[in-house]
Amino acid sequence: MADEAIRTHIAPLATELRPLEQSIGQTLRQDIFAERENPPFDRVCMDGIAIRSDALSRGVRQFRVQATQSAGTPPATLAGAESAVEVMTGAVLPRGADCVIPLEQYDLVGGVAALKEKAAGAPFHNVQRRGEDSELGVAMLASGVRLGAPEIAVVASAGLGQVQVSRQPHVVVISTGDELVEPGRPIEEHQVRRSNAYAVVAALRMRGFEQVRNDHIHDDEGILRDRLAQHLASGDLLVLSGGVSKGKFDLVPKALNDLGVREIFYEVAQRPGMPMWFGIGSRGQAVFGLPGNPVSTLICLVRYVVPALETAMGTRTNPQMRVPLAAPFQYDRPATYFLPVSIGPDSLGRPVAIAKSPNGPGDFLSLSESHGFVELPPRPVPFPEGFLADFYRW
């Protein structure tokens, strides 16, 4: 399978030490251990008064407030069974106290808190116990997780100002063809806009890949070979769009072979995107030759290139989302089929995949109406409504 061949040959990227504020969205490459127990003390969960719960069981309903204790201050010591300490959320539970009565459940007059009729308490009522979230020395995050907002908070709670993450891959996006013209420049009737590269760059940057640049190379064998040599010398992964089929001007496979890039596979039993090429350079650089048709390019990018980059970074990914088809669909060729879809609700409000079939592999306009695509396996009979398929978001 193409997936397995790619994973087998992708080289892991090195790590780098980044400040925590610059690690958002990066792949963690170290285990994160608790600096202390979490929480590091018995923590007050509500504004109120801290008391001894056994006083309630003896019928005590009024408590002399001896002090006020806010979060971030050392704990007071309860003076006696009929004493209380006014406490704020997040404060350390005062010594001798084991219960917090919320401020809504008592009246405070003249320094005395009189409990209301329905006020009740028990040992460690409204108190989060020390070590309840995690114990000292226990791994809170494992290497491979992507650092979102919750994960950044965990790293910060461990006291780390810097963290080991995967180095960002240097990606070069290359489109080939004499017919391509940059947006903003004059165009002739026989030419088309260079749009694939911009879609590829956008898809990668939206996923947090920072080091992405692009190039346009004309259909000249010598120029193509020279420019590819330059990119192979500086890039970790090359994504080429176009020039990989078997036409007279499909020069990419030969140029790569001349530069020592070893072909791993060429052509995949899939529609669209059959003429996809994958190889490995002499330094372990991954090279993807994607078909030049816009729909094929973007589908192959999301389906193969993005997972390859995640593999190189050591990113642990979630299970693939599966979505039922909203209506029956027929595809009778002996190959995997990638069907663009939008995700919408069925009659019960559940998400379903609604087919947005393009008019062909060049119909990039239709993709703007879709959210991604589903992968349908080879099947001699139609896919029924409700068939569960893997969904890939653009």
N, C-alpha and C positions, 0 to 999 in steps of 0.2 A: 504493500500500500504506500501511496505517496506520503501520507502522514508519518508512518514509521521510518521511511527512508530519510525524511527531512530531520526528524528528531535524532536519528542515529548519527547524522553527520554534522549537526550544529555544534560549534565549539562554545563552551561557556565563557562569558565575559568576566573580566577581572572585577574586583571590588574597589570601592573608594570610600573614604571617610568624609561624610558631609555634615555640616551643621544641621541641627534638627529642623530649623525653619526652611532649609533648602532641600529637605528630604520628602516633601509632600508628593505623593504619587509615585515615589520610587519603590524599588523592590528591596526589601530588607534581606540582608545577608549575614545576620547573626541572630542568635536567640537572645531574647530580652528577659532578664530575670528580675524579680522583685527586689528592690533595694531594701525594703522593710516589709513587714506584714501590711496587708491592705484590708481595711484601714489600719493604721499603725497604733491605734488606741480605740477604746470603746467610745464610739462617736454618737453624739446627740443628733437625732434625726428631725426634731421639731423644736421651734421656740416654745419655751415653757418653764417649768420648775423641775429640778432634779430632787428626788426624795428617796427614802427607803420604802420599798414596796410592803415590807412586813408591818409598817406603821398603818397602812390602809387596812390590813387584815385585823388589826386591833381596834379599828374604828376611828382612828385619827382622821379628821377632815379639815383641820386648820394647821398651817405650817408657817412658822416665822421665817421670812426670807432674810438670810444672813449676808448674802453677797450676790453680785451679778458677774457672770462669767461669759465672755464672748469667745468666738472662735479665734484660735491663735494665741490664747493666753494659757499659762500653766493651770492645772486643775486645782480648785479649792477643795477643802476637806469638810465634809458635812459635820456640823457641830453636834448634832444629836438626832434622835428619832423623830422629833417634831420640828426639825429645821429643814430648810429648803435653800437651794441655790438657783437663782434665776439664770437660765442658760439659753444660748442662741444656737440655731442650727449649725452643725459642723464643729461645735465645741467638744472638748474632752469631757467625758462624764466625770463629775466631781467624785473624789474619793469618798467611799462610804455610801454613795447613792447607787441605785440599780434600776431606777425607773424615771421616766419623764412624763409629766402631765402637761398636755398642750395648753397654751395660754387661753384657748377658747373654753376650757373646762374649769376655770376658777376665776374668782374675783379677787383682785389685789387692792386692799385698803389698809393704809397705815402700816405697811410693811408686813401684813399678814395675808397669806393666800388662802382663801376659803373655797374649798372644792364645791362644785355644783353637784346636783343630785346624781347625774348620770356619769360623773367622773369615775374612772376605774383604772387600775393599773396592776401590773404583775412584774416579776423579775425581768428586767431588760426590755420592758415595754417602751417603744419608740427609741430604741438604742440599737445601733449596728455594732456587733461585737468585733473586737480586734481580730484581724486575720480572716474575717468572714469571706472577703473577696478573693484573697490569695495569701499563701503562706510565704515566709522568707525563703528565698532560694528556688522557688518554683518558677519555671518558664512561663511567662505571660504571653509572649509572642514567639512563634517559631520562624526560622529563616525561610524566606520565600514568600511571605505575605506582602501584599502591596500596602503601602503606608497611606491610608486615608485619615480622616479626622479622628476617628476613635483610636486607631493604632498610634497616631502621633501623641495622643494624650497618654496612652500606656507607656510609650517610650519616655515621655517627660516625667511621668510618675516614678519611673525607675531612676531618675536623677541624671539621665544622660543628655548632655548638650550636643553630642555628636553621635553618629551612628553609621555602621558599615552598610552600604547599599551597593547594588550592582552599578558598574560604570554604564553610563548611557551609550548605546551603540551608535556608531557613525554610519548613517544610512544615506545612500546616494540613489535618488530616483532619476532614471534616465528614460527619455522617450526618443525613439528613432523615426526618421522619415522626412523626406524632402517636402512632403505635402503639408507639414505642420507649420502654423504661424502663431506667434505669441499674441495673447490678448492685448489690445491697444495698438496694434500695428496694422497697416493697410493689408488687405487680403484680396487675392485674385479669385475668380470664379472656380478655378480648379483646385483650390487649396481649402484646408479645414483648420479650425482653431486647435491649438495645443491645449487640450483640457485634461487629458488623462493624468498627466504629472501633477496637476494642481489637486485633483481628487485624491490621488495617492498620498501626497504630502499632507493634505488636510486630514485624511483618515488616520495617519500616523501621529500627527501632532495632537489631534483630539484624544488620542489614547495615551498621551503623556511622553511620547518620544521627542526629545528636545533637539537632537543633533541630526536634522534632516535637511539635505540640500538637493537641488535638482539640476539637470542638464538636458540639453537637446543636441542630438548628434545627427547629422545628415547621412544619407545613404552613400557613404564613400568608405570603402573597405579600409584604406590606410588611416583616414581620420578616425574612423570608429575604433580601430585597434589601438591607436595612440591614446585616445581619450579614455577608453576602458582601462588601459594600463595605468593611467594616472589615478583613476578612481579605485582600482584594485589596490594601489599602493597606500591609499589613505582611508578607505572605507572598511567597515566590518561586514556590511551587507549591501548588495546592489540589487535594485529592483528595476528591471528593464521592461518597458512597455512597447511592444511591436518588434518586428524583425525576427521572429522566432518560428514562423511557419516555413513552408518549403518553396516559396517563390524565389524568383531570380534575385530580388533585392532583400531577401531575408538573410542578412549577413551576420547576425548576432552569434549563432552557435559556432560558426567557423572562427570568428574573431576570438571568442572566448577560448576555444580549443588551442588556437595559436598562442594564447597568453598563458597556457598551462592550467586553465580551469578544467577540472575533471568533471565530465558529465555523469550525474548520478541517475537521472531519468529524463526522458523526453516523451511527452504526450501522456495524458491521463484519460482514462475512460470516464469522461464527464462532459456535460453540456450545460452551459457554455464553458469554454476554456480548455478544450482538449489539447491544443498545441502549447502546453506549458512546459518550460525547461527549468531544470534545477541542477546546479553544479557547485563544486567547492574549489576555491582557489588554493594556491600553494601555501598561504599563511592561514588557511582555515576560513577564509572569507566565504560567506554564503552568497550565491548569485541566483536570482530568480529571473527567468525570462518569461514574462507574462504576455498573453495575446494582446494585440493592439486594440481590439474592439473594446469600447468603454465598459460595457456590462461585464465582459469577461475579465477585464483588468481588475475592476473593483471587487468582484466576487473572489477571484483567486488571491487577491491581496488579503482580504478579510479571512478567507478560509485557510490559507497556508502561510503567508508571510508574517502576519501578526502572531500566530501561535509559535512560529519559529523564533521570533524576537523574544517572546515570553520565555521560551525554553532556554535561549542563550542567557537571559537575565536570571534564570532560576526562579521565575515567578510561579507560585502555586495558584492554579486557576480553579474557579468554581465549576461544578458539573454543568454541562451544556444545557441551556434552557430548551425545553421541548414544548411545542405548541400544536394543538389540534388544527387540522384543516377546516376552514369554514364551509367548504363545499367539495364535492368530488372533483378529482383532477386526473386527467389521463395523459400518460407519457409512455409511449410504447417502444422506446429504443433501449438497447441493452447497455445502458450507461447511467451513472449517477446524474441526477438532474438538480440544478440549483434554481429554485423558483423565487423570484422577488415577491415579497408580500408586505402588506401593512398589517399591523396588529390592532384589532378592534374587538368590541364586545359582542358576544352572541346574545340570544334572547334572554338569557339568565344573567348577563353581565360578565360572563367568563371570557378571558382573552382567547381569541382564535386568529388563525393566519388567513388573511384574505388575499387571494392571488392577484398580483399586479404584473401579469405577463408582459414583457416588452415585445415590440414588433420585430425584434431581432437583436443580435449582440451589439449593434451600434446604437440602439435606442436608449441613450443615456437620459433623455428627458423623462422617461417613465420612472426612473429610479427616484426622482424627487418626490414621487407620490408614495413611496414605500419606506418601510422602516428597516428592512434588511432582507434576508432570504432564508428559505428552508431548504434542507438537503433531503432529497427523495431518492431512495435506493432504486436500483434496477428492478423493474416489476412488470410482468407480462399482462397484468390486469389493472384496471383503474384504481387509483387511491380513493378510498371511501371518505366521505365526510367524517371528521373526527380522528382521522389518521394522525398519530403523533409523530412529528418530525423535528429534528434538531433545528433550532433557530439561531441565526447569526445576525447581529445588528450591524448596520453600516458604521 
